Amino acid sequence: MDWRDHPEKTQEWYDIERARYERNGVLHLFAQEVDRDASAAVEGVIIPDLWVKSAINAHVRLNFKGDGASTAALDVADEGGDRNSYAQRKGVILKYLASWAEGDTGQTARKAVILSKARAVSELQYDPIGVGAGVKAETNRMKVDGSLTKHFKITQWHAGHNPLHPERHILLDENGKQDIHSPKNKDFYRNLKAQGWWELRLRFEKTYKAIKHKNEHPEKELLYPEEELISIPSDLDEFHELIMELSQPTYGDNGKGQLIVNKKPDGTKSPNRADSVMMLMWPEDRTFVAGPLLGVR
């Protein structure tokens, strides 16, 4: 349970306890035991909890509306204890999140399409590997029976594919041009999944820095363009579960110097909610995104 679910715990209690732990030099224990921050006890966390927390209501704190396409992503449960997860955004603001364990992949596909139609989503992405193959079969049937219109696009997001823009370098120099001394995408990332998670990390890092910059210099403009940030509304359904999952995956290398992602450190379940958000923010087919390619290195 989250401490907010306890009827006797208030924000005042939280602030007093946090200050007490900090005075005693054991703030990491507070993060583990009260904030339930998995990253406080795990090395190599891709997105630190502090960065995730900074993105809560970032659109309000940084005063942007989140204009842009309304798109969605579906992460299909691959084990008995996992949940399917559907995430939707408009611009860079998460607008909707839902997860469920009921039904087979065909029913999951139909539910995701129904949600998309109800929420005026123009494109839905999903990973077709493994159990995701059932989504492809069901959506093909829906095209035949007329349940899908030509205005609604379904795109496969292949986690095991090679990184996007393999010949581009991962870093930019001080002039905003490619740093030819940094590795290329194909050499740095093992696959699209690793690239997607690292790009999501960059979004959260920039949002954290933008918030800090705004607090210190309220009169100045945004530190980064809005399209490079991310915002998680605090009234989002399954908000607390998502916040925890975002700091669950860790990273390492495959022995050849390429970045790999471990989504399930010991004793944890697959972070399906976070996976759907990662896919949502780093689409494999970027043709529907208005403006320049976001976050590309």
KEFI-430475 format. One line per field, with one value per residue (C-alpha): residue number from 1; residue in one letter; x, y, z. Coordinates in steps of 0.1 Angstrom, whole numbers, plus 5000, padded with zeros to 4 digits. Example, Ala and Ser with C-alpha at 12.3 -4.5 7.8 and 13.67 -1.06 7.14 Angstrom:
2
i <- c(1	2)
aa <- c(A	S)
u <- c(5123	5137)
v <- c(4955	4989)
w <- c(5078	5071)
This chain:
297
i <- c(1	2	3	4	5	6	7	8	9	10	11	12	13	14	15	16	17	18	19	20	21	22	23	24	25	26	27	28	29	30	31	32	33	34	35	36	37	38	39	40	41	42	43	44	45	46	47	48	49	50	51	52	53	54	55	56	57	58	59	60	61	62	63	64	65	66	67	68	69	70	71	72	73	74	75	76	77	78	79	80	81	82	83	84	85	86	87	88	89	90	91	92	93	94	95	96	97	98	99	100	101	102	103	104	105	106	107	108	109	110	111	112	113	114	115	116	117	118	119	120	121	122	123	124	125	126	127	128	129	130	131	132	133	134	135	136	137	138	139	140	141	142	143	144	145	146	147	148	149	150	151	152	153	154	155	156	157	158	159	160	161	162	163	164	165	166	167	168	169	170	171	172	173	174	175	176	177	178	179	180	181	182	183	184	185	186	187	188	189	190	191	192	193	194	195	196	197	198	199	200	201	202	203	204	205	206	207	208	209	210	211	212	213	214	215	216	217	218	219	220	221	222	223	224	225	226	227	228	229	230	231	232	233	234	235	236	237	238	239	240	241	242	243	244	245	246	247	248	249	250	251	252	253	254	255	256	257	258	259	260	261	262	263	264	265	266	267	268	269	270	271	272	273	274	275	276	277	278	279	280	281	282	283	284	285	286	287	288	289	290	291	292	293	294	295	296	297)
aa <- c(M	D	W	R	D	H	P	E	K	T	Q	E	W	Y	D	I	E	R	A	R	Y	E	R	N	G	V	L	H	L	F	A	Q	E	V	D	R	D	A	S	A	A	V	E	G	V	I	I	P	D	L	W	V	K	S	A	I	N	A	H	V	R	L	N	F	K	G	D	G	A	S	T	A	A	L	D	V	A	D	E	G	G	D	R	N	S	Y	A	Q	R	K	G	V	I	L	K	Y	L	A	S	W	A	E	G	D	T	G	Q	T	A	R	K	A	V	I	L	S	K	A	R	A	V	S	E	L	Q	Y	D	P	I	G	V	G	A	G	V	K	A	E	T	N	R	M	K	V	D	G	S	L	T	K	H	F	K	I	T	Q	W	H	A	G	H	N	P	L	H	P	E	R	H	I	L	L	D	E	N	G	K	Q	D	I	H	S	P	K	N	K	D	F	Y	R	N	L	K	A	Q	G	W	W	E	L	R	L	R	F	E	K	T	Y	K	A	I	K	H	K	N	E	H	P	E	K	E	L	L	Y	P	E	E	E	L	I	S	I	P	S	D	L	D	E	F	H	E	L	I	M	E	L	S	Q	P	T	Y	G	D	N	G	K	G	Q	L	I	V	N	K	K	P	D	G	T	K	S	P	N	R	A	D	S	V	M	M	L	M	W	P	E	D	R	T	F	V	A	G	P	L	L	G	V	R)
u <- c(5000	5011	5013	4986	4962	4966	4938	4960	4989	4989	5013	5024	5033	5053	5072	5082	5093	5113	5131	5139	5153	5174	5188	5200	5216	5194	5172	5177	5158	5130	5129	5127	5103	5079	5082	5085	5112	5127	5156	5168	5182	5190	5220	5217	5182	5173	5150	5157	5127	5136	5133	5100	5085	5096	5073	5042	5020	5049	5026	5011	5044	5060	5028	5024	4992	5004	4993	4998	4986	4965	4981	4981	5002	4992	5016	5002	5006	5031	5027	4998	5005	5010	4985	4977	4983	4969	4984	4973	4989	4982	5014	5037	5010	4998	4960	4948	4962	4943	4954	4935	4942	4910	4905	4928	4948	4919	4897	4926	4930	4892	4892	4922	4905	4873	4892	4910	4878	4862	4891	4896	4930	4945	4971	4977	5010	5017	5045	5036	5063	5051	5016	5013	5008	4973	4966	4977	4954	4924	4929	4931	4897	4884	4896	4877	4844	4846	4853	4883	4882	4909	4914	4926	4961	4976	5014	5036	5063	5090	5110	5137	5142	5174	5175	5160	5184	5213	5240	5233	5255	5240	5253	5252	5280	5276	5264	5236	5253	5261	5292	5311	5333	5303	5290	5264	5229	5236	5267	5252	5218	5212	5177	5147	5136	5169	5167	5131	5139	5169	5150	5123	5151	5162	5127	5125	5160	5152	5119	5137	5162	5135	5116	5147	5156	5121	5122	5155	5147	5109	5113	5131	5117	5116	5151	5141	5114	5081	5082	5112	5096	5069	5041	5022	4990	4985	4948	4957	4942	4967	4990	5009	5015	5029	5052	5067	5071	5089	5119	5119	5139	5177	5204	5236	5255	5255	5293	5298	5293	5256	5230	5204	5174	5163	5127	5123	5149	5147	5114	5094	5067	5069	5063	5036	5022	5057	5063	5032	5043	5078	5063	5039	5067	5091	5070	5087	5067	5073	5056	5025	5045	5042	5074	5110	5118	5117	5146	5166	5203)
v <- c(5000	5036	5058	5080	5051	5050	5070	5084	5095	5131	5152	5168	5134	5126	5159	5154	5118	5126	5154	5131	5104	5131	5145	5110	5104	5075	5092	5061	5040	5065	5061	5024	5020	5050	5061	5024	5035	5003	5023	5033	4998	4988	4998	5007	5020	5035	5063	5074	5079	5116	5122	5104	5124	5156	5148	5147	5176	5190	5206	5226	5235	5245	5259	5240	5225	5194	5201	5173	5140	5117	5083	5051	5020	4985	4962	4927	4905	4877	4857	4846	4872	4901	4926	4941	4978	5006	5041	5072	5106	5140	5157	5148	5147	5112	5113	5078	5046	5013	4977	4945	4907	4893	4879	4864	4884	4887	4902	4925	4937	4945	4963	4984	4994	5003	5024	5041	5049	5063	5085	5098	5081	5082	5055	5024	5007	4972	4947	4918	4894	4863	4867	4900	4879	4873	4911	4911	4882	4898	4933	4917	4901	4935	4950	4923	4927	4965	4972	4993	5024	5036	5066	5045	5032	5002	4999	4971	4981	4954	4954	4932	4952	4972	5007	5035	5057	5032	5054	5085	5093	5092	5126	5161	5187	5222	5234	5209	5188	5151	5143	5120	5109	5093	5059	5053	5041	5007	5003	5017	5000	4963	4967	4990	4982	4995	5026	5033	5030	5052	5078	5078	5083	5114	5128	5124	5139	5169	5174	5172	5198	5220	5220	5228	5256	5271	5271	5289	5313	5317	5346	5326	5304	5266	5250	5225	5224	5211	5182	5167	5166	5144	5151	5126	5140	5131	5122	5096	5062	5037	5066	5052	5018	5036	5058	5027	5007	5035	5031	4993	4985	4984	4985	4967	4956	4924	4918	4937	4972	4974	4987	4961	4964	4942	4949	4923	4926	4898	4896	4919	4915	4928	4966	4965	4999	5015	4995	5009	5044	5037	5025	5055	5080	5063	5051	5028	5045	5082	5095	5106	5128	5165	5184	5171	5136	5138	5128	5114	5111)
w <- c(5000	4994	5025	5010	5013	5051	5068	5095	5072	5060	5040	5073	5086	5054	5055	5092	5087	5056	5075	5103	5081	5062	5095	5104	5070	5060	5034	5011	5037	5036	4999	5001	5030	5026	4990	4979	4955	4940	4926	4960	4965	4929	4909	4872	4873	4839	4852	4888	4910	4915	4877	4876	4904	4887	4857	4879	4866	4847	4821	4849	4865	4832	4817	4785	4770	4753	4717	4692	4680	4702	4700	4721	4728	4740	4759	4759	4790	4784	4816	4838	4865	4842	4830	4796	4796	4774	4775	4756	4752	4735	4727	4756	4783	4794	4791	4799	4814	4819	4826	4828	4832	4818	4783	4756	4731	4707	4734	4744	4709	4705	4739	4729	4696	4714	4738	4710	4691	4723	4730	4694	4690	4655	4659	4681	4685	4699	4701	4678	4692	4711	4725	4706	4674	4685	4683	4647	4639	4656	4641	4607	4613	4624	4591	4572	4592	4589	4626	4617	4595	4571	4593	4623	4620	4638	4639	4651	4675	4674	4706	4691	4660	4653	4667	4647	4627	4632	4616	4638	4667	4702	4713	4700	4703	4717	4683	4681	4655	4657	4678	4655	4685	4702	4693	4666	4676	4661	4683	4715	4717	4714	4700	4697	4733	4747	4726	4736	4773	4770	4751	4778	4804	4784	4785	4822	4828	4806	4825	4858	4847	4832	4865	4884	4860	4862	4900	4900	4870	4868	4845	4818	4790	4790	4792	4765	4738	4751	4727	4744	4778	4795	4820	4841	4856	4892	4886	4861	4867	4882	4888	4918	4900	4870	4891	4907	4875	4857	4880	4879	4847	4850	4823	4815	4784	4764	4764	4732	4747	4736	4761	4772	4794	4823	4830	4857	4885	4911	4928	4904	4878	4843	4843	4816	4824	4821	4789	4773	4781	4767	4734	4734	4737	4712	4683	4658	4630	4635	4603	4623	4647	4638	4635	4638	4651	4689	4710	4681	4687)
